[in-house]
Amino acid sequence: MNIRKMRRGDVSKIEELEKEAFTVGPYDYKMLLLSYKMSKGMSIVVEEGDRIIGYGIAIPVDCKDADIESIGIHPQFQGKGIGKLIMQHLEDMMRKKGFEKSILEVREKNIPAIRLYKKMGYETTEFLENYYEEFFEGSRNAFRMIKYL
């Protein structure tokens, strides 16, 4: 397994990964490319051979805060610690760039992700009603979670 910075040429492969990893609301090419550009270098991919099996993108919000915009892991590789690895790398990148706080939004019904974020020190700070356009398990709601770096 190899972790490296994301390149523009990775976006089409990540779009395919999104379709497999997210049954509801996968990002399309345009959104992924925009997120990559806005990340200011805080974007990574995880490879197995020449295949991208995971990725993460963080975007600066202001001079002190960065938002974990998206993390995706191919379903075959979920539950193997790759999400934690991606989070750790993104947080390290944030710290090196001087950010003090990591922010993320997560669907209220995405229990595995919430469990991971709490294990990593994130705290729920806000309930976001109808945050998402699409329903996931009957809900469009989300939680905002924050971790001080």
ROKOLNU-881081 format. One line per field, with one value per residue (C-alpha): residue number from 1; residue in three letters; x, y, z. Coordinates in nm, 3 decimals. Layout:
num <- NUM_...;
residu <- ALA_...;
c1 <- X_...;
c2 <- Y_...;
c3 <- Z_...;
***
This chain:
num <- 1_2_3_4_5_6_7_8_9_10_11_12_13_14_15_16_17_18_19_20_21_22_23_24_25_26_27_28_29_30_31_32_33_34_35_36_37_38_39_40_41_42_43_44_45_46_47_48_49_50_51_52_53_54_55_56_57_58_59_60_61_62_63_64_65_66_67_68_69_70_71_72_73_74_75_76_77_78_79_80_81_82_83_84_85_86_87_88_89_90_91_92_93_94_95_96_97_98_99_100_101_102_103_104_105_106_107_108_109_110_111_112_113_114_115_116_117_118_119_120_121_122_123_124_125_126_127_128_129_130_131_132_133_134_135_136_137_138_139_140_141_142_143_144_145_146_147_148_149;
residu <- MET_ASN_ILE_ARG_LYS_MET_ARG_ARG_GLY_ASP_VAL_SER_LYS_ILE_GLU_GLU_LEU_GLU_LYS_GLU_ALA_PHE_THR_VAL_GLY_PRO_TYR_ASP_TYR_LYS_MET_LEU_LEU_LEU_SER_TYR_LYS_MET_SER_LYS_GLY_MET_SER_ILE_VAL_VAL_GLU_GLU_GLY_ASP_ARG_ILE_ILE_GLY_TYR_GLY_ILE_ALA_ILE_PRO_VAL_ASP_CYS_LYS_ASP_ALA_ASP_ILE_GLU_SER_ILE_GLY_ILE_HIS_PRO_GLN_PHE_GLN_GLY_LYS_GLY_ILE_GLY_LYS_LEU_ILE_MET_GLN_HIS_LEU_GLU_ASP_MET_MET_ARG_LYS_LYS_GLY_PHE_GLU_LYS_SER_ILE_LEU_GLU_VAL_ARG_GLU_LYS_ASN_ILE_PRO_ALA_ILE_ARG_LEU_TYR_LYS_LYS_MET_GLY_TYR_GLU_THR_THR_GLU_PHE_LEU_GLU_ASN_TYR_TYR_GLU_GLU_PHE_PHE_GLU_GLY_SER_ARG_ASN_ALA_PHE_ARG_MET_ILE_LYS_TYR_LEU;
c1 <- 0.000_0.130_0.011_0.094_-0.029_-0.320_-0.256_-0.503_-0.483_-0.621_-0.960_-1.123_-1.015_-1.145_-1.478_-1.511_-1.415_-1.683_-1.952_-1.855_-1.799_-2.111_-2.455_-2.601_-2.455_-2.118_-1.915_-1.889_-1.575_-1.645_-1.691_-1.385_-1.170_-1.294_-1.224_-0.875_-0.797_-0.934_-0.732_-0.409_-0.210_-0.402_-0.525_-0.395_-0.459_-0.398_-0.287_-0.269_-0.046_-0.167_-0.522_-0.652_-0.837_-0.888_-0.850_-0.894_-0.932_-0.912_-0.992_-0.888_-1.188_-0.989_-0.640_-0.707_-0.959_-0.964_-1.254_-1.220_-1.422_-1.427_-1.283_-1.360_-1.249_-1.330_-1.582_-1.341_-1.094_-1.329_-1.284_-0.908_-0.781_-0.742_-0.987_-0.787_-0.465_-0.613_-0.741_-0.400_-0.226_-0.474_-0.443_-0.062_-0.086_-0.317_-0.079_0.220_0.028_-0.055_-0.423_-0.553_-0.884_-1.017_-1.388_-1.606_-1.968_-2.102_-2.443_-2.625_-2.686_-2.325_-2.248_-1.914_-1.775_-1.902_-1.744_-1.408_-1.418_-1.497_-1.210_-0.983_-1.083_-1.358_-1.650_-1.999_-2.066_-2.376_-2.677_-2.743_-3.103_-3.155_-2.786_-2.771_-2.987_-3.023_-3.171_-2.952_-3.136_-3.432_-3.234_-3.076_-2.937_-2.574_-2.350_-2.068_-1.765_-1.449_-1.105_-0.843_-0.512;
c2 <- 0.000_0.343_0.688_0.988_1.337_1.347_1.459_1.614_1.300_1.094_1.265_1.036_0.725_0.881_0.953_0.579_0.497_0.743_0.558_0.231_0.370_0.588_0.457_0.804_1.135_1.041_1.340_1.378_1.469_1.843_1.849_1.631_1.853_2.166_2.011_1.905_2.259_2.414_2.175_2.370_2.045_1.879_1.584_1.228_0.892_0.542_0.293_-0.083_-0.152_0.085_0.098_0.388_0.230_0.541_0.916_1.217_1.590_1.873_2.233_2.550_2.735_3.030_3.082_2.864_2.601_2.333_2.112_1.746_1.769_1.405_1.065_0.766_0.405_0.128_-0.110_-0.407_-0.218_-0.065_-0.170_-0.223_0.100_0.295_0.566_0.623_0.638_0.895_1.105_1.100_1.210_1.493_1.612_1.609_1.818_2.063_2.097_2.157_2.437_2.595_2.505_2.474_2.299_2.022_2.033_1.776_1.698_1.344_1.194_1.127_0.763_0.693_0.516_0.357_0.696_0.869_0.595_0.645_1.022_0.999_0.751_1.003_1.281_1.460_1.601_1.669_2.042_2.090_1.908_2.012_1.951_1.867_1.932_1.689_1.692_1.314_1.087_0.820_0.563_0.801_1.107_1.415_1.534_1.561_1.631_1.881_1.749_1.933_1.837_2.079_1.992;
c3 <- 0.000_-0.098_0.016_-0.197_-0.280_-0.519_-0.877_-1.119_-1.332_-1.041_-1.046_-1.305_-1.109_-0.787_-0.957_-1.027_-0.667_-0.546_-0.741_-0.574_-0.223_-0.197_-0.284_-0.225_-0.340_-0.490_-0.607_-0.983_-1.177_-1.166_-0.786_-0.727_-0.950_-0.774_-0.433_-0.546_-0.664_-0.343_-0.123_-0.172_-0.163_0.122_-0.080_-0.088_-0.249_-0.120_-0.383_-0.397_-0.695_-0.966_-0.828_-0.614_-0.321_-0.109_-0.104_0.120_0.057_0.310_0.219_0.404_0.551_0.685_0.827_1.135_1.023_0.753_0.648_0.565_0.248_0.150_0.229_0.012_0.043_-0.201_-0.037_-0.061_0.159_0.416_0.778_0.738_0.898_0.574_0.684_1.001_0.799_0.560_0.851_1.019_0.699_0.638_0.999_0.970_0.652_0.831_1.125_0.894_0.723_1.060_1.091_1.446_1.391_1.167_1.082_0.906_0.836_0.847_0.779_1.105_0.999_0.900_1.227_1.121_1.017_1.332_1.544_1.367_1.404_1.776_1.826_1.658_1.896_1.705_1.901_1.773_1.787_1.576_1.432_1.071_0.969_0.598_0.528_0.235_-0.077_-0.098_0.165_0.325_0.533_0.554_0.664_0.507_0.841_0.944_1.238_1.233_1.420_1.525_1.646_1.777_1.622;
***
